[in-house]
Structures are given as structure tokens and as C-alpha cells.
Amino acid sequence: MVRDNVFQLGDTAPDEAVTFAPNGESLQMSGNAFPGRAVSIVVDPSCRGVEVRDNPGAETVRAPVDFNHGRR
């Protein structure tokens, strides 16, 4: 559960600000703010029980997330 945070993203941060890896369960993310520029929250289609809503400045996208998604 990720709730009620402010994500301050630098210029070099990827447009995919948050990613949920394959096979996640019971994911909740709401009330978080992403000021400064438009970003996305990417949820892998295999995730179940997903509730991602009300996160100003971010759009939620259902798309495949690579296994190495967090390795930058």
C-alpha cells in the first residue's frame, strides 16, 4: 500500500515513475501527488487485485513490465 505521498522527480527520472512487476497481488496506491511533470504508473497485466487511483500528475497504464524494470 502506497498512500498520501508527494513524489518529487528530478530531470533524469524516467517517465515511468512507478512500476509494478509481474504477478503482483493486492496492490493499492492512492492519494499520491506527482508535481512538476506528467508521469505514468505502470502495472503489469498479470497483477491481480490492483487499485491504483487518485494520484494527481500520474496516469495509470496497464502494460508489460520487464523483469529488470527497476535496474537503472
PQR file of N, CA, C, O and H, with PARSE charges and radii, in Angstrom:
ATOM      1  N   MET A   1       0.845  -1.169   0.000 -0.4000 1.5000
ATOM      2  CA  MET A   1       0.000   0.000   0.000 -0.0000 2.0000
ATOM      3  C   MET A   1       0.895   1.238   0.000  0.5500 1.7000
ATOM      4  O   MET A   1       1.765   1.399   0.855 -0.5500 1.4000
ATOM      5  N   VAL A   2       0.660   2.096  -0.969 -0.4000 1.5000
ATOM      6  CA  VAL A   2       1.375   3.364  -1.053 -0.0000 2.0000
ATOM      7  C   VAL A   2       0.303   4.449  -1.062  0.5500 1.7000
ATOM      8  O   VAL A   2      -0.515   4.514  -1.980 -0.5500 1.4000
ATOM      9  H   VAL A   2      -0.047   1.965  -1.663  0.4000 1.0000
ATOM     10  N   ARG A   3       0.310   5.306  -0.031 -0.4000 1.5000
ATOM     11  CA  ARG A   3      -0.767   6.283   0.083 -0.0000 2.0000
ATOM     12  C   ARG A   3      -0.260   7.611   0.638  0.5500 1.7000
ATOM     13  O   ARG A   3       0.567   7.657   1.549 -0.5500 1.4000
ATOM     14  H   ARG A   3       0.974   5.253   0.714  0.4000 1.0000
ATOM     15  N   ASP A   4      -0.790   8.699   0.050 -0.4000 1.5000
ATOM     16  CA  ASP A   4      -0.611  10.057   0.561 -0.0000 2.0000
ATOM     17  C   ASP A   4       0.843  10.510   0.617  0.5500 1.7000
ATOM     18  O   ASP A   4       1.295  11.032   1.636 -0.5500 1.4000
ATOM     19  H   ASP A   4      -1.461   8.661  -0.691  0.4000 1.0000
ATOM     20  N   ASN A   5       1.573  10.312  -0.473 -0.4000 1.5000
ATOM     21  CA  ASN A   5       2.965  10.766  -0.585 -0.0000 2.0000
ATOM     22  C   ASN A   5       3.083  11.815  -1.677  0.5500 1.7000
ATOM     23  O   ASN A   5       2.216  11.919  -2.544 -0.5500 1.4000
ATOM     24  H   ASN A   5       1.205   9.888  -1.301  0.4000 1.0000
ATOM     25  N   VAL A   6       4.150  12.587  -1.633 -0.4000 1.5000
ATOM     26  CA  VAL A   6       4.488  13.515  -2.705 -0.0000 2.0000
ATOM     27  C   VAL A   6       5.791  13.031  -3.312  0.5500 1.7000
ATOM     28  O   VAL A   6       6.812  12.954  -2.628 -0.5500 1.4000
ATOM     29  H   VAL A   6       4.855  12.503  -0.928  0.4000 1.0000
ATOM     30  N   PHE A   7       5.757  12.707  -4.591 -0.4000 1.5000
ATOM     31  CA  PHE A   7       6.933  12.229  -5.314 -0.0000 2.0000
ATOM     32  C   PHE A   7       7.554  13.406  -6.054  0.5500 1.7000
ATOM     33  O   PHE A   7       6.971  13.914  -7.011 -0.5500 1.4000
ATOM     34  H   PHE A   7       4.928  12.769  -5.147  0.4000 1.0000
ATOM     35  N   GLN A   8       8.722  13.838  -5.623 -0.4000 1.5000
ATOM     36  CA  GLN A   8       9.463  14.907  -6.291 -0.0000 2.0000
ATOM     37  C   GLN A   8      10.461  14.256  -7.233  0.5500 1.7000
ATOM     38  O   GLN A   8      11.436  13.650  -6.788 -0.5500 1.4000
ATOM     39  H   GLN A   8       9.196  13.425  -4.846  0.4000 1.0000
ATOM     40  N   LEU A   9      10.226  14.378  -8.519 -0.4000 1.5000
ATOM     41  CA  LEU A   9      11.062  13.703  -9.506 -0.0000 2.0000
ATOM     42  C   LEU A   9      12.038  14.668 -10.146  0.5500 1.7000
ATOM     43  O   LEU A   9      11.654  15.760 -10.566 -0.5500 1.4000
ATOM     44  H   LEU A   9       9.434  14.870  -8.881  0.4000 1.0000
ATOM     45  N   GLY A  10      13.288  14.275 -10.222 -0.4000 1.5000
ATOM     46  CA  GLY A  10      14.307  15.087 -10.867 -0.0000 2.0000
ATOM     47  C   GLY A  10      14.222  14.989 -12.379  0.5500 1.7000
ATOM     48  O   GLY A  10      13.452  14.197 -12.922 -0.5500 1.4000
ATOM     49  H   GLY A  10      13.600  13.388  -9.881  0.4000 1.0000
ATOM     50  N   ASP A  11      15.022  15.800 -13.049 -0.4000 1.5000
ATOM     51  CA  ASP A  11      15.017  15.853 -14.513 -0.0000 2.0000
ATOM     52  C   ASP A  11      15.401  14.530 -15.156  0.5500 1.7000
ATOM     53  O   ASP A  11      14.951  14.232 -16.262 -0.5500 1.4000
ATOM     54  H   ASP A  11      15.648  16.443 -12.607  0.4000 1.0000
ATOM     55  N   THR A  12      16.213  13.739 -14.493 -0.4000 1.5000
ATOM     56  CA  THR A  12      16.681  12.486 -15.081 -0.0000 2.0000
ATOM     57  C   THR A  12      15.817  11.278 -14.708  0.5500 1.7000
ATOM     58  O   THR A  12      16.092  10.159 -15.142 -0.5500 1.4000
ATOM     59  H   THR A  12      16.579  13.981 -13.594  0.4000 1.0000
ATOM     60  N   ALA A  13      14.782  11.501 -13.912 -0.4000 1.5000
ATOM     61  CA  ALA A  13      13.885  10.405 -13.547 -0.0000 2.0000
ATOM     62  C   ALA A  13      13.101   9.948 -14.776  0.5500 1.7000
ATOM     63  O   ALA A  13      12.717  10.777 -15.601 -0.5500 1.4000
ATOM     64  H   ALA A  13      14.558  12.410 -13.560  0.4000 1.0000
ATOM     65  N   PRO A  14      12.859   8.655 -14.909 -0.5600 1.5000
ATOM     66  CA  PRO A  14      12.115   8.165 -16.080  0.2800 2.0000
ATOM     67  C   PRO A  14      10.650   8.599 -16.045  0.5500 1.7000
ATOM     68  O   PRO A  14      10.112   8.916 -14.984 -0.5500 1.4000
ATOM     69  N   ASP A  15      10.015   8.608 -17.213 -0.4000 1.5000
ATOM     70  CA  ASP A  15       8.590   8.943 -17.287 -0.0000 2.0000
ATOM     71  C   ASP A  15       7.736   7.907 -16.569  0.5500 1.7000
ATOM     72  O   ASP A  15       6.646   8.223 -16.094 -0.5500 1.4000
ATOM     73  H   ASP A  15      10.452   8.350 -18.075  0.4000 1.0000
ATOM     74  N   GLU A  16       8.221   6.678 -16.486 -0.4000 1.5000
ATOM     75  CA  GLU A  16       7.538   5.638 -15.717 -0.0000 2.0000
ATOM     76  C   GLU A  16       7.987   5.758 -14.260  0.5500 1.7000
ATOM     77  O   GLU A  16       8.921   5.083 -13.827 -0.5500 1.4000
ATOM     78  H   GLU A  16       9.107   6.421 -16.872  0.4000 1.0000
ATOM     79  N   ALA A  17       7.315   6.616 -13.525 -0.4000 1.5000
ATOM     80  CA  ALA A  17       7.739   6.940 -12.161 -0.0000 2.0000
ATOM     81  C   ALA A  17       7.607   5.755 -11.212  0.5500 1.7000
ATOM     82  O   ALA A  17       8.427   5.582 -10.310 -0.5500 1.4000
ATOM     83  H   ALA A  17       6.556   7.164 -13.877  0.4000 1.0000
ATOM     84  N   VAL A  18       6.577   4.943 -11.414 -0.4000 1.5000
ATOM     85  CA  VAL A  18       6.347   3.779 -10.558 -0.0000 2.0000
ATOM     86  C   VAL A  18       5.997   2.612 -11.470  0.5500 1.7000
ATOM     87  O   VAL A  18       5.218   2.765 -12.410 -0.5500 1.4000
ATOM     88  H   VAL A  18       5.911   5.083 -12.146  0.4000 1.0000
ATOM     89  N   THR A  19       6.571   1.450 -11.193 -0.4000 1.5000
ATOM     90  CA  THR A  19       6.221   0.239 -11.941 -0.0000 2.0000
ATOM     91  C   THR A  19       5.901  -0.883 -10.967  0.5500 1.7000
ATOM     92  O   THR A  19       6.556  -1.039  -9.936 -0.5500 1.4000
ATOM     93  H   THR A  19       7.204   1.326 -10.429  0.4000 1.0000
ATOM     94  N   PHE A  20       4.892  -1.653 -11.309 -0.4000 1.5000
ATOM     95  CA  PHE A  20       4.537  -2.830 -10.533 -0.0000 2.0000
ATOM     96  C   PHE A  20       4.877  -4.055 -11.375  0.5500 1.7000
ATOM     97  O   PHE A  20       4.314  -4.258 -12.450 -0.5500 1.4000
ATOM     98  H   PHE A  20       4.360  -1.526 -12.146  0.4000 1.0000
ATOM     99  N   ALA A  21       5.793  -4.859 -10.879 -0.4000 1.5000
ATOM    100  CA  ALA A  21       6.337  -6.017 -11.592 -0.0000 2.0000
ATOM    101  C   ALA A  21       5.290  -7.111 -11.781  0.5500 1.7000
ATOM    102  O   ALA A  21       4.251  -7.106 -11.122 -0.5500 1.4000
ATOM    103  H   ALA A  21       6.250  -4.695 -10.005  0.4000 1.0000
ATOM    104  N   PRO A  22       5.571  -8.042 -12.684 -0.5600 1.5000
ATOM    105  CA  PRO A  22       4.635  -9.130 -12.957  0.2800 2.0000
ATOM    106  C   PRO A  22       4.259  -9.934 -11.711  0.5500 1.7000
ATOM    107  O   PRO A  22       5.052 -10.121 -10.788 -0.5500 1.4000
ATOM    108  N   ASN A  23       3.019 -10.396 -11.735 -0.4000 1.5000
ATOM    109  CA  ASN A  23       2.448 -11.307 -10.727 -0.0000 2.0000
ATOM    110  C   ASN A  23       2.228 -10.696  -9.349  0.5500 1.7000
ATOM    111  O   ASN A  23       2.115 -11.421  -8.361 -0.5500 1.4000
ATOM    112  H   ASN A  23       2.374 -10.244 -12.484  0.4000 1.0000
ATOM    113  N   GLY A  24       2.168  -9.367  -9.276 -0.4000 1.5000
ATOM    114  CA  GLY A  24       1.852  -8.722  -8.000 -0.0000 2.0000
ATOM    115  C   GLY A  24       0.408  -8.982  -7.598  0.5500 1.7000
ATOM    116  O   GLY A  24      -0.444  -9.218  -8.454 -0.5500 1.4000
ATOM    117  H   GLY A  24       2.260  -8.778 -10.079  0.4000 1.0000
ATOM    118  N   GLU A  25       0.130  -8.941  -6.300 -0.4000 1.5000
ATOM    119  CA  GLU A  25      -1.223  -9.163  -5.783 -0.0000 2.0000
ATOM    120  C   GLU A  25      -1.567  -8.133  -4.730  0.5500 1.7000
ATOM    121  O   GLU A  25      -0.705  -7.695  -3.968 -0.5500 1.4000
ATOM    122  H   GLU A  25       0.822  -8.750  -5.604  0.4000 1.0000
ATOM    123  N   SER A  26      -2.833  -7.747  -4.692 -0.4000 1.5000
ATOM    124  CA  SER A  26      -3.364  -6.811  -3.690 -0.0000 2.0000
ATOM    125  C   SER A  26      -2.562  -5.514  -3.666  0.5500 1.7000
ATOM    126  O   SER A  26      -2.031  -5.126  -2.625 -0.5500 1.4000
ATOM    127  H   SER A  26      -3.534  -8.103  -5.311  0.4000 1.0000
ATOM    128  N   LEU A  27      -2.474  -4.848  -4.809 -0.4000 1.5000
ATOM    129  CA  LEU A  27      -1.717  -3.602  -4.924 -0.0000 2.0000
ATOM    130  C   LEU A  27      -2.646  -2.417  -4.728  0.5500 1.7000
ATOM    131  O   LEU A  27      -3.688  -2.322  -5.377 -0.5500 1.4000
ATOM    132  H   LEU A  27      -2.905  -5.162  -5.655  0.4000 1.0000
ATOM    133  N   GLN A  28      -2.269  -1.515  -3.831 -0.4000 1.5000
ATOM    134  CA  GLN A  28      -3.065  -0.311  -3.579 -0.0000 2.0000
ATOM    135  C   GLN A  28      -2.157   0.901  -3.614  0.5500 1.7000
ATOM    136  O   GLN A  28      -1.128   0.947  -2.939 -0.5500 1.4000
ATOM    137  H   GLN A  28      -1.423  -1.593  -3.303  0.4000 1.0000
ATOM    138  N   MET A  29      -2.556   1.887  -4.415 -0.4000 1.5000
ATOM    139  CA  MET A  29      -1.799   3.132  -4.497 -0.0000 2.0000
ATOM    140  C   MET A  29      -2.787   4.256  -4.751  0.5500 1.7000
ATOM    141  O   MET A  29      -3.422   4.299  -5.805 -0.5500 1.4000
ATOM    142  H   MET A  29      -3.391   1.850  -4.963  0.4000 1.0000
ATOM    143  N   SER A  30      -2.925   5.170  -3.791 -0.4000 1.5000
ATOM    144  CA  SER A  30      -3.880   6.262  -3.944 -0.0000 2.0000
ATOM    145  C   SER A  30      -3.446   7.486  -3.154  0.5500 1.7000
ATOM    146  O   SER A  30      -2.716   7.390  -2.167 -0.5500 1.4000
ATOM    147  H   SER A  30      -2.409   5.135  -2.935  0.4000 1.0000
ATOM    148  N   GLY A  31      -3.916   8.639  -3.617 -0.4000 1.5000
ATOM    149  CA  GLY A  31      -3.676   9.889  -2.908 -0.0000 2.0000
ATOM    150  C   GLY A  31      -2.254  10.399  -2.982  0.5500 1.7000
ATOM    151  O   GLY A  31      -1.861  11.238  -2.172 -0.5500 1.4000
ATOM    152  H   GLY A  31      -4.508   8.716  -4.419  0.4000 1.0000
ATOM    153  N   ASN A  32      -1.475   9.916  -3.928 -0.4000 1.5000
ATOM    154  CA  ASN A  32      -0.090  10.367  -4.080 -0.0000 2.0000
ATOM    155  C   ASN A  32      -0.030  11.469  -5.130  0.5500 1.7000
ATOM    156  O   ASN A  32      -0.767  11.421  -6.116 -0.5500 1.4000
ATOM    157  H   ASN A  32      -1.794   9.234  -4.586  0.4000 1.0000
ATOM    158  N   ALA A  33       0.829  12.452  -4.935 -0.4000 1.5000
ATOM    159  CA  ALA A  33       0.954  13.567  -5.865 -0.0000 2.0000
ATOM    160  C   ALA A  33       2.288  13.499  -6.597  0.5500 1.7000
ATOM    161  O   ALA A  33       3.318  13.151  -6.019 -0.5500 1.4000
ATOM    162  H   ALA A  33       1.427  12.490  -4.134  0.4000 1.0000
ATOM    163  N   PHE A  34       2.245  13.840  -7.875 -0.4000 1.5000
ATOM    164  CA  PHE A  34       3.432  13.862  -8.730 -0.0000 2.0000
ATOM    165  C   PHE A  34       3.515  15.241  -9.379  0.5500 1.7000
ATOM    166  O   PHE A  34       3.150  15.393 -10.545 -0.5500 1.4000
ATOM    167  H   PHE A  34       1.408  14.123  -8.344  0.4000 1.0000
ATOM    168  N   PRO A  35       3.987  16.244  -8.648 -0.5600 1.5000
ATOM    169  CA  PRO A  35       4.031  17.598  -9.200  0.2800 2.0000
ATOM    170  C   PRO A  35       5.199  17.782 -10.176  0.5500 1.7000
ATOM    171  O   PRO A  35       6.188  17.051 -10.126 -0.5500 1.4000
ATOM    172  N   GLY A  36       5.067  18.756 -11.049 -0.4000 1.5000
ATOM    173  CA  GLY A  36       6.189  19.134 -11.910 -0.0000 2.0000
ATOM    174  C   GLY A  36       6.071  18.699 -13.342  0.5500 1.7000
ATOM    175  O   GLY A  36       6.274  19.509 -14.246 -0.5500 1.4000
ATOM    176  H   GLY A  36       4.264  19.350 -11.090  0.4000 1.0000
ATOM    177  N   ARG A  37       5.748  17.441 -13.583 -0.4000 1.5000
ATOM    178  CA  ARG A  37       5.586  16.954 -14.958 -0.0000 2.0000
ATOM    179  C   ARG A  37       4.742  15.695 -14.959  0.5500 1.7000
ATOM    180  O   ARG A  37       4.619  15.007 -13.946 -0.5500 1.4000
ATOM    181  H   ARG A  37       5.584  16.783 -12.849  0.4000 1.0000
ATOM    182  N   ALA A  38       4.168  15.409 -16.101 -0.4000 1.5000
ATOM    183  CA  ALA A  38       3.314  14.230 -16.218 -0.0000 2.0000
ATOM    184  C   ALA A  38       4.165  12.964 -16.229  0.5500 1.7000
ATOM    185  O   ALA A  38       5.176  12.892 -16.927 -0.5500 1.4000
ATOM    186  H   ALA A  38       4.267  15.967 -16.925  0.4000 1.0000
ATOM    187  N   VAL A  39       3.753  11.983 -15.460 -0.4000 1.5000
ATOM    188  CA  VAL A  39       4.440  10.692 -15.388 -0.0000 2.0000
ATOM    189  C   VAL A  39       3.396   9.579 -15.456  0.5500 1.7000
ATOM    190  O   VAL A  39       2.194   9.841 -15.482 -0.5500 1.4000
ATOM    191  H   VAL A  39       2.932  12.042 -14.893  0.4000 1.0000
ATOM    192  N   SER A  40       3.870   8.343 -15.484 -0.4000 1.5000
ATOM    193  CA  SER A  40       2.946   7.214 -15.501 -0.0000 2.0000
ATOM    194  C   SER A  40       3.262   6.227 -14.382  0.5500 1.7000
ATOM    195  O   SER A  40       4.395   6.116 -13.913 -0.5500 1.4000
ATOM    196  H   SER A  40       4.847   8.130 -15.463  0.4000 1.0000
ATOM    197  N   ILE A  41       2.223   5.524 -13.982 -0.4000 1.5000
ATOM    198  CA  ILE A  41       2.314   4.403 -13.056 -0.0000 2.0000
ATOM    199  C   ILE A  41       1.981   3.182 -13.915  0.5500 1.7000
ATOM    200  O   ILE A  41       0.859   3.053 -14.404 -0.5500 1.4000
ATOM    201  H   ILE A  41       1.303   5.614 -14.363  0.4000 1.0000
ATOM    202  N   VAL A  42       2.941   2.303 -14.094 -0.4000 1.5000
ATOM    203  CA  VAL A  42       2.759   1.162 -14.994 -0.0000 2.0000
ATOM    204  C   VAL A  42       2.524  -0.102 -14.174  0.5500 1.7000
ATOM    205  O   VAL A  42       3.313  -0.450 -13.295 -0.5500 1.4000
ATOM    206  H   VAL A  42       3.852   2.408 -13.696  0.4000 1.0000
ATOM    207  N   VAL A  43       1.422  -0.778 -14.483 -0.4000 1.5000
ATOM    208  CA  VAL A  43       1.042  -2.006 -13.791 -0.0000 2.0000
ATOM    209  C   VAL A  43       1.069  -3.147 -14.810  0.5500 1.7000
ATOM    210  O   VAL A  43       0.385  -3.085 -15.832 -0.5500 1.4000
ATOM    211  H   VAL A  43       0.782  -0.496 -15.197  0.4000 1.0000
ATOM    212  N   ASP A  44       1.847  -4.172 -14.535 -0.4000 1.5000
ATOM    213  CA  ASP A  44       1.907  -5.330 -15.426 -0.0000 2.0000
ATOM    214  C   ASP A  44       0.531  -6.001 -15.492  0.5500 1.7000
ATOM    215  O   ASP A  44      -0.143  -6.131 -14.470 -0.5500 1.4000
ATOM    216  H   ASP A  44       2.402  -4.223 -13.704  0.4000 1.0000
ATOM    217  N   PRO A  45       0.111  -6.425 -16.686 -0.5600 1.5000
ATOM    218  CA  PRO A  45      -1.217  -7.048 -16.837  0.2800 2.0000
ATOM    219  C   PRO A  45      -1.431  -8.308 -15.996  0.5500 1.7000
ATOM    220  O   PRO A  45      -2.575  -8.679 -15.737 -0.5500 1.4000
ATOM    221  N   SER A  46      -0.367  -8.966 -15.569 -0.4000 1.5000
ATOM    222  CA  SER A  46      -0.528 -10.180 -14.763 -0.0000 2.0000
ATOM    223  C   SER A  46      -0.840  -9.887 -13.297  0.5500 1.7000
ATOM    224  O   SER A  46      -1.167 -10.806 -12.545 -0.5500 1.4000
ATOM    225  H   SER A  46       0.563  -8.664 -15.779  0.4000 1.0000
ATOM    226  N   CYS A  47      -0.745  -8.629 -12.881 -0.4000 1.5000
ATOM    227  CA  CYS A  47      -1.024  -8.268 -11.483 -0.0000 2.0000
ATOM    228  C   CYS A  47      -2.519  -8.408 -11.202  0.5500 1.7000
ATOM    229  O   CYS A  47      -3.351  -8.122 -12.064 -0.5500 1.4000
ATOM    230  H   CYS A  47      -0.480  -7.883 -13.492  0.4000 1.0000
ATOM    231  N   ARG A  48      -2.852  -8.854  -9.984 -0.4000 1.5000
ATOM    232  CA  ARG A  48      -4.244  -9.067  -9.589 -0.0000 2.0000
ATOM    233  C   ARG A  48      -4.577  -8.251  -8.346  0.5500 1.7000
ATOM    234  O   ARG A  48      -3.714  -7.990  -7.508 -0.5500 1.4000
ATOM    235  H   ARG A  48      -2.176  -9.086  -9.284  0.4000 1.0000
ATOM    236  N   GLY A  49      -5.839  -7.854  -8.242 -0.4000 1.5000
ATOM    237  CA  GLY A  49      -6.281  -7.098  -7.082 -0.0000 2.0000
ATOM    238  C   GLY A  49      -5.665  -5.713  -7.045  0.5500 1.7000
ATOM    239  O   GLY A  49      -5.209  -5.258  -5.996 -0.5500 1.4000
ATOM    240  H   GLY A  49      -6.540  -8.066  -8.923  0.4000 1.0000
ATOM    241  N   VAL A  50      -5.650  -5.046  -8.184 -0.4000 1.5000
ATOM    242  CA  VAL A  50      -4.989  -3.743  -8.319 -0.0000 2.0000
ATOM    243  C   VAL A  50      -5.992  -2.617  -8.102  0.5500 1.7000
ATOM    244  O   VAL A  50      -7.056  -2.594  -8.721 -0.5500 1.4000
ATOM    245  H   VAL A  50      -6.020  -5.417  -9.036  0.4000 1.0000
ATOM    246  N   GLU A  51      -5.643  -1.682  -7.215 -0.4000 1.5000
ATOM    247  CA  GLU A  51      -6.437  -0.477  -7.009 -0.0000 2.0000
ATOM    248  C   GLU A  51      -5.470   0.711  -7.014  0.5500 1.7000
ATOM    249  O   GLU A  51      -4.881   1.056  -5.989 -0.5500 1.4000
ATOM    250  H   GLU A  51      -4.779  -1.701  -6.713  0.4000 1.0000
ATOM    251  N   VAL A  52      -5.325   1.317  -8.174 -0.4000 1.5000
ATOM    252  CA  VAL A  52      -4.461   2.485  -8.338 -0.0000 2.0000
ATOM    253  C   VAL A  52      -5.356   3.615  -8.814  0.5500 1.7000
ATOM    254  O   VAL A  52      -5.905   3.549  -9.914 -0.5500 1.4000
ATOM    255  H   VAL A  52      -5.803   1.036  -9.006  0.4000 1.0000
ATOM    256  N   ARG A  53      -5.513   4.666  -7.988 -0.4000 1.5000
ATOM    257  CA  ARG A  53      -6.436   5.755  -8.323 -0.0000 2.0000
ATOM    258  C   ARG A  53      -6.060   7.026  -7.572  0.5500 1.7000
ATOM    259  O   ARG A  53      -5.323   7.000  -6.586 -0.5500 1.4000
ATOM    260  H   ARG A  53      -5.068   4.719  -7.095  0.4000 1.0000
ATOM    261  N   ASP A  54      -6.588   8.134  -8.068 -0.4000 1.5000
ATOM    262  CA  ASP A  54      -6.450   9.433  -7.396 -0.0000 2.0000
ATOM    263  C   ASP A  54      -4.992   9.777  -7.085  0.5500 1.7000
ATOM    264  O   ASP A  54      -4.644  10.072  -5.942 -0.5500 1.4000
ATOM    265  H   ASP A  54      -7.187   8.155  -8.868  0.4000 1.0000
ATOM    266  N   ASN A  55      -4.156   9.734  -8.106 -0.4000 1.5000
ATOM    267  CA  ASN A  55      -2.748  10.106  -7.983 -0.0000 2.0000
ATOM    268  C   ASN A  55      -2.483  11.266  -8.953  0.5500 1.7000
ATOM    269  O   ASN A  55      -2.046  11.038 -10.081 -0.5500 1.4000
ATOM    270  H   ASN A  55      -4.439   9.494  -9.035  0.4000 1.0000
ATOM    271  N   PRO A  56      -2.745  12.514  -8.520 -0.5600 1.5000
ATOM    272  CA  PRO A  56      -2.614  13.664  -9.408  0.2800 2.0000
ATOM    273  C   PRO A  56      -1.213  13.791 -10.017  0.5500 1.7000
ATOM    274  O   PRO A  56      -0.199  13.675  -9.328 -0.5500 1.4000
ATOM    275  N   GLY A  57      -1.194  14.032 -11.329 -0.4000 1.5000
ATOM    276  CA  GLY A  57       0.064  14.189 -12.043 -0.0000 2.0000
ATOM    277  C   GLY A  57       0.560  12.899 -12.671  0.5500 1.7000
ATOM    278  O   GLY A  57       1.568  12.900 -13.379 -0.5500 1.4000
ATOM    279  H   GLY A  57      -2.017  14.126 -11.889  0.4000 1.0000
ATOM    280  N   ALA A  58      -0.145  11.786 -12.417 -0.4000 1.5000
ATOM    281  CA  ALA A  58       0.263  10.494 -12.971 -0.0000 2.0000
ATOM    282  C   ALA A  58      -0.931   9.799 -13.605  0.5500 1.7000
ATOM    283  O   ALA A  58      -2.043   9.828 -13.077 -0.5500 1.4000
ATOM    284  H   ALA A  58      -0.963  11.785 -11.843  0.4000 1.0000
ATOM    285  N   GLU A  59      -0.678   9.177 -14.745 -0.4000 1.5000
ATOM    286  CA  GLU A  59      -1.700   8.340 -15.357 -0.0000 2.0000
ATOM    287  C   GLU A  59      -1.338   6.885 -15.096  0.5500 1.7000
ATOM    288  O   GLU A  59      -0.161   6.530 -15.023 -0.5500 1.4000
ATOM    289  H   GLU A  59       0.224   9.153 -15.174  0.4000 1.0000
ATOM    290  N   THR A  60      -2.362   6.049 -14.957 -0.4000 1.5000
ATOM    291  CA  THR A  60      -2.134   4.624 -14.737 -0.0000 2.0000
ATOM    292  C   THR A  60      -2.221   3.904 -16.068  0.5500 1.7000
ATOM    293  O   THR A  60      -3.165   4.105 -16.832 -0.5500 1.4000
ATOM    294  H   THR A  60      -3.317   6.338 -15.016  0.4000 1.0000
ATOM    295  N   VAL A  61      -1.223   3.055 -16.348 -0.4000 1.5000
ATOM    296  CA  VAL A  61      -1.136   2.331 -17.610 -0.0000 2.0000
ATOM    297  C   VAL A  61      -0.967   0.848 -17.302  0.5500 1.7000
ATOM    298  O   VAL A  61      -0.164   0.472 -16.449 -0.5500 1.4000
ATOM    299  H   VAL A  61      -0.456   2.892 -15.728  0.4000 1.0000
ATOM    300  N   ARG A  62      -1.728   0.009 -18.002 -0.4000 1.5000
ATOM    301  CA  ARG A  62      -1.542  -1.444 -17.927 -0.0000 2.0000
ATOM    302  C   ARG A  62      -0.677  -1.842 -19.108  0.5500 1.7000
ATOM    303  O   ARG A  62      -1.114  -1.768 -20.256 -0.5500 1.4000
ATOM    304  H   ARG A  62      -2.381   0.315 -18.696  0.4000 1.0000
ATOM    305  N   ALA A  63       0.543  -2.261 -18.830 -0.4000 1.5000
ATOM    306  CA  ALA A  63       1.484  -2.643 -19.889 -0.0000 2.0000
ATOM    307  C   ALA A  63       2.502  -3.611 -19.305  0.5500 1.7000
ATOM    308  O   ALA A  63       2.755  -3.591 -18.100 -0.5500 1.4000
ATOM    309  H   ALA A  63       0.898  -2.321 -17.897  0.4000 1.0000
ATOM    310  N   PRO A  64       3.087  -4.454 -20.143 -0.5600 1.5000
ATOM    311  CA  PRO A  64       4.103  -5.379 -19.643  0.2800 2.0000
ATOM    312  C   PRO A  64       5.274  -4.642 -18.985  0.5500 1.7000
ATOM    313  O   PRO A  64       5.767  -3.639 -19.501 -0.5500 1.4000
ATOM    314  N   VAL A  65       5.698  -5.160 -17.847 -0.4000 1.5000
ATOM    315  CA  VAL A  65       6.842  -4.614 -17.122 -0.0000 2.0000
ATOM    316  C   VAL A  65       7.944  -5.659 -17.169  0.5500 1.7000
ATOM    317  O   VAL A  65       7.750  -6.800 -16.749 -0.5500 1.4000
ATOM    318  H   VAL A  65       5.298  -5.975 -17.428  0.4000 1.0000
ATOM    319  N   ASP A  66       9.092  -5.266 -17.677 -0.4000 1.5000
ATOM    320  CA  ASP A  66      10.227  -6.183 -17.810 -0.0000 2.0000
ATOM    321  C   ASP A  66      10.754  -6.597 -16.440  0.5500 1.7000
ATOM    322  O   ASP A  66      10.663  -5.828 -15.483 -0.5500 1.4000
ATOM    323  H   ASP A  66       9.250  -4.340 -18.018  0.4000 1.0000
ATOM    324  N   PHE A  67      11.290  -7.781 -16.341 -0.4000 1.5000
ATOM    325  CA  PHE A  67      11.853  -8.296 -15.094 -0.0000 2.0000
ATOM    326  C   PHE A  67      12.881  -7.331 -14.504  0.5500 1.7000
ATOM    327  O   PHE A  67      12.930  -7.167 -13.285 -0.5500 1.4000
ATOM    328  H   PHE A  67      11.364  -8.406 -17.119  0.4000 1.0000
ATOM    329  N   ASN A  68      13.686  -6.700 -15.322 -0.4000 1.5000
ATOM    330  CA  ASN A  68      14.729  -5.785 -14.860 -0.0000 2.0000
ATOM    331  C   ASN A  68      14.266  -4.337 -14.802  0.5500 1.7000
ATOM    332  O   ASN A  68      15.090  -3.426 -14.877 -0.5500 1.4000
ATOM    333  H   ASN A  68      13.646  -6.834 -16.313  0.4000 1.0000
ATOM    334  N   HIS A  69      12.974  -4.110 -14.672 -0.4000 1.5000
ATOM    335  CA  HIS A  69      12.418  -2.757 -14.745 -0.0000 2.0000
ATOM    336  C   HIS A  69      13.030  -1.784 -13.750  0.5500 1.7000
ATOM    337  O   HIS A  69      13.150  -0.602 -14.073 -0.5500 1.4000
ATOM    338  H   HIS A  69      12.304  -4.850 -14.611  0.4000 1.0000
ATOM    339  N   GLY A  70      13.412  -2.206 -12.591 -0.4000 1.5000
ATOM    340  CA  GLY A  70      13.925  -1.308 -11.563 -0.0000 2.0000
ATOM    341  C   GLY A  70      15.428  -1.110 -11.598  0.5500 1.7000
ATOM    342  O   GLY A  70      15.967  -0.351 -10.793 -0.5500 1.4000
ATOM    343  H   GLY A  70      13.315  -3.166 -12.328  0.4000 1.0000
ATOM    344  N   ARG A  71      16.101  -1.764 -12.496 -0.4000 1.5000
ATOM    345  CA  ARG A  71      17.576  -1.666 -12.569 -0.0000 2.0000
ATOM    346  C   ARG A  71      17.956  -0.576 -13.560  0.5500 1.7000
ATOM    347  O   ARG A  71      17.922  -0.777 -14.774 -0.5500 1.4000
ATOM    348  H   ARG A  71      15.663  -2.381 -13.149  0.4000 1.0000
ATOM    349  N   ARG A  72      18.310   0.557 -13.031 -0.4000 1.5000
ATOM    350  CA  ARG A  72      18.652   1.702 -13.886 -0.0000 2.0000
ATOM    351  C   ARG A  72      20.088   2.076 -13.672  0.5500 1.7000
ATOM    352  O   ARG A  72      20.580   3.016 -14.296 -0.5500 1.4000
ATOM    353  H   ARG A  72      18.338   0.721 -12.044  0.4000 1.0000
TER
END
